[in-house]
Amino acid sequence: MNISDPRINDRIRVPEVRLVGPAGEQVGIVRIEDALRLAAESDLDLVEVAPQAKPPVCKLMDFGKYKYEAAVKAREARKNQTNTVLKEIRFRLKIDKHDYETKKGHALRFLGAGDKVKAMIQFRGREQQRPEMGIRLLQRFAEDVAEVGLIESTPRIDGRNMVMVIGPLKNKAEAKAEARRSAQRAADKAKAEAAKTASVTAEQSPLTQSLGDALPAEFFEAAMAREAAEQVAEQNAEQNTAEQEAERVVQAQAEPAEAADLAVEAEEVEAPEVEAEETQAEETQAEAAKAEAPAPKAEAPKAEAPAPKPATPAAAKPSPSAARPAAPKPSVPAPKPAAPKPGAPRPSAGAPKPSAPKPTAPRPSGRRGN
């Protein structure tokens, strides 16, 4: 328990107290024992609210609730408490018009929010010899912000600067309250305009940015009938498509059975033809076997091989004509073997072929003669 808290219940050390009821009614002067008994019966605390009185004043209350409400009030007081801030704005003696308007706008905003403004003019060089120009500039500035501020301190020289303080017409708490009221009024106005717009929109027919508003009602009826007819046509087309799909499925299921029947019929028709073809093939093979019977072999005439020339000695220089062996020219052309006919037997692959000896050419030992 904090020492600054009031005394409660058994901490009250006086014989008599002036008692106040929980609703603020006056009970009168009673003994401390009776006051404590009433507090216990009411399930409340006996709190000393005025210890300096004769006798002290005590009240029946819920002390925990009392402390909570006191803390809430202190917090609200701190929230609403405002501290005035001193804003500083600096000028030059040869400030331009546009810069001056900017500085003035800042000062108006600060003063409107409840803050003080400190206007300062900086002198440089020989400007310090013309303080009257600074005074005229500050007076002009004070006149321009007279709507929201008053001069608290007249222009004075502070070293190389000249200073003037302007205070707001409204303190910061009033400025905040007015800002809240302005915001509330703006919100209420916006709500009222929105409600009015909604009522007008509900009473009037909805507007669109199309040419449909200018068309007659018959046009819309015809359009609706056309849409209904298109929907019916689409439904009929979908139904026809479904029926066609069902028929296609039935046909696909029936096609394998029909194909099997056709295959059986085709096999029954093709069986005699296959038997006839096999019989004809057997007869053809028998005739071919008879035609290939063995026949007397005809001897083919052999070509006469030329006699080899004797080799020339190594010292002799053979002439170009002697270096090349002359090809033998048969006096009688050999008859070409006749192509075997189907009835005649083919010559066997193992029969020996006539071979002619290859003439050997002598190697020349020296240069050839021209």
Secondary structure, 3 states (H helix, E strand, C coil): CCCCCCCEHHHCCCCEEEEECCCCCEEEEEEHHHHHHHHHHCCCEEEEEECCCCCCEEEEECHHHHHHHHHHHHHHHHHHCCCCCEEEEEEECCCCHHHHHHHHHHHHHHHHCCCEEEEEEECCHHHHHCHHHHHHHHHHHHHHCCCCEEEEEEEEEECCEEEEEEEECCCHHHHHHHHHHHHHHHHHHHHHHHHHHHHHHHHCCCCCCCHHHHCCHHHHHHHHHHHHHHHHHHHHHHHHHHHHHHHHHHHHHHHHHHHHHHHHHHHHHHHHHHHHHHHHHHHHHHHHHHHCCCCCCCCCCCCCCCCCCCCCCCCCCCCHHHHCCCCCCCCCCCCCCCCCCCCCCCCCCCCCCCCCCCCCCCCCCCCCCC
